[in-house]
Structures are given as structure tokens and as C-alpha cells.
Amino acid sequence: MTLRNDLPEISEVNADNLRSAVEAILMVTDVPLSIVALASALEIPVAEVREAVVALKLDYDGAAGGPVRGFELREVGGGWRIFVREEFDWAVKMFISNENPTKLSQAALETLAVIAYKQPISRGQIASIRAVNVDSVVRTLLSRGLITELYTDSESGAIHYGTTELLLEVLGINSLDEMPLISPYLPDANSDFDAKL
């Protein structure tokens, strides 16, 4: 692999910067990463990366006497990922509700409808139904608080999504049972949607 001339050279990963390097990778990923994947990416022994991950988790949890962070490191789906700490969900919801609201794109609305009617549903299943890549749209819906990660499939590692209470509030309904039947709007009976939830 060759580096562009305008980029700084990769510094050596060592005991002083390993935790920070692992943390940087975990901050930008949107899927759980295994210890092996992290070790491979950084070309560091698995045992050292495992120690760094455990140290980060303890640090985030305030184990060394420091404050508990607003985020946490969780092991899910065979890997590690950074999440908002549950007790600070309220802060994220306040931020989202006070943001300058903008309209959702047509792609976001269509993806949201697929999730609402088919939940729980994985990103791959959504993409299959919509026949397009939905990664950025799913990230947008997550950031707006309209959908949430329900669980991670233990076999495939696929994250399954569902809608949130905020979506119900936005739609002005009390439950998903109040959503209209979609079957009258479908082109034929062989559609991938059920007549109701």
C-alpha cells in the first residue's frame, strides 16, 4: 500500500499510543469489531489489543476513579463497539429534538417505511427490498432518533433495526398498530410486505 505524498507517515503503534489508536478506530466504525480485526489492522499482537480494549472499557466506566463517560464500550455481535451510555439517552434525545428540523429525503422516507412495516429488520434486508445501498440513510435515521438498533444477530452479526417512540410522536400515533395497511398501495400480491404488521 502506498501513501499519498501529502499525508503524514504512519507513526509506529506502541504501548503509549495503542489505546488511542484502538479508540480512534472504534469511533469511526459503525459495526462491531473483533479483537482480531483490530489487531490485524494495527499489526499488533491480539493479547496487547485485548488489554487495550479492556483498559478503555474500564476508563469509560470510571473504574480508575475518573468520571463515567457519556459513552461506553460494549461487546456485541462478536466484536466491540462504542455506544451512547443508556443513562444519557435523554441528552441525545434533547439534542435531536432541539436541532433545526429538516425534511427527510425521499430515500430516507422510503427506508423509514420499510423499517416501520418490517421491523425488526437488518440493513441487508432493507437494501434488498429497496434495491439500493442504504448505509448513509440508516445512519441519518439513527442520528435523528427515528430508528434504533434492537439487537445483533449472534450468528451473522447483522444489526436489526426498529422504530422509536420519537417516530410515533412525529406521526401522531400511539402504536404501530395504528399505521395504515400498506397492501392497497403495493403493485401486486407477490410483494415483500405483509398486509399488516
N, C-alpha and C positions, 0 to 999 in steps of 0.2 A: 504494500500500500504506500503510495506516495502522498506527501503532504503538499498543499499549496504553499507557494513561497511566502505569501502574506500572512500565514498562520504561524503562531509561535510553535516551537518544537514541543513535543510531548515531554513533560517532566517525568522523572522517574518516580514510580509509585513505591513508597516506602512506609515504614511504621508511622512516620509523622503525618503523612497525608492520606493514608489508606481509608480511614473513616470518612474523611471529607470527600474522597473520590467515590466511595460507595454511596454516600448521601447524595452527591450530585446526580449520579445515575438514577437512583430511586426517585429523585424529584422530577425527572423528565419522563419516566416511563408511565404508560397507562395500563400495563399488565404486570402481574406478579412476576418477579424474577427469582430464580432459584440461586442458591449459594454457588452452585457450579457455574451457572451462566455469568454471575458477577465475577467469579474467579477467572473464568476464561476470558472475559472482556478485559480485565485488568492484568492478566498474565501473572496472577498471584496465587500461591497455594490455597486450596479450599479451606484448610484449618484457619489460616490467617483472616480470610474473608469472613468466615463464620464468627470469629472473635470480634471483628469489627462490627458486624451486624448486631450481635448481642450487646455490644457496648453502646451502639447507637440507640437500641431499643431501651436500655436501662437509662440512658441520658434523657431521652424523650419522656420517659415515665417519671423522671425526677428522683431516681434511685440514689444519686450521689448527693442528695440534699439540695439540688437545684430545683427550679420551678418545673411543674408539669407543663409540657408544651401543649399547644392547641392542636397538635397533630400527633399521630402515633405510628409506629411501625408494627404492622401485623403480618403474620404468616398465613397466607390464604392460597388455595389452589396450587399447592406445591412450591410456592415462592413467597417473596417478601414484597410488600408494597406500603407506601405511605398513605394514610387516610386522615381525614379530619377526626379528631377525638370526639366521641359521641356527645360528651357533655358540653361541647362547644358548637354543636349543630345550630343552636339558637343564633349564634353570632353570624354564621354563614347565611342563615335564612333572613336575618335582618339586613345584611349587606345586599342580598339578592333582591329583597322586596323594596329596598330604598334606591336601587340602581335606576338610572334613567331607562325606563322600559322601551324596548324597541320591538318592532314586529318580527315575528319569526318568518323565515323564508318558506317558500312553498315546500322545499325539500325537508325542512325541519318539521313542518306541519304534517307532511305525509309520514315521516318517520315516527312522529309522536302518535299518530293514529294507529300505526302498525303495533307499536308497543302497548298502547292502551287496550286494543282489542285482543292481542295475542299473548299478553304477559302471563307468566314470566317467559322472556324470550332473549336469546343470545344475539350478539352483534352479527354473527354469521347468518343466523336465521333472518334477521332484519334485512341484511344485504341481499339474501336470496330472494326474499319477497319483493324488495324494491328494485332488484337487478342493478344496483349501483353501490359504490363504496359509501358507507355511512359513518365512517370513523369520526370525521370532524363534526357531523351533525349530532351524533350521540354525545360527543364532548360538549357541544353547545347546550344540548338539553340537560345534561348533568350540571353544567355550570349555572344554568338558570333555575335549577332545583325542581324541574318538571318531572324528571325521572330519577331513579336511584338504582344502585346495584343491590339486587335482592340476595343473590348467593353466587358462589362459584362452583361449577360442576367439578366434583372430585376426580372424575376420570379424564375429561377433556381440558379442564382448566378454563373453560369458557365462562365468562361472567354473564349472568342473566339479569335483565333489567325489568323494571316495573315502574308504574307511575307513582307520584307522591300526592300527599294531601294538598299541596300547593296547586296541582293541576285541577283537583276537584274544586278548589276555591276559585280559580281562574274561570273554570267552566260554569260555576254557579250551581253545582250539583253536590249531593251528599254522598253518593257512591257510584261506582262504575256501572251498577245495575241500571242507573238512570240514563246511560248513554243510549242513543238511538240504535236500532238494528241497522246493520250495515248491508245486509243482504239485498235490499231493494236497489242499492247503488252499484252492485257488482255486475260485471258484464255477463257472467254465466254461472251456472250452478257448480262448476268444477273449480271454483275459486279456492284459494288457500285460507279463507276466513270462514269461521263458523257463523251461523245466523245470529248468534248472540254470545255473550261472554261465557 
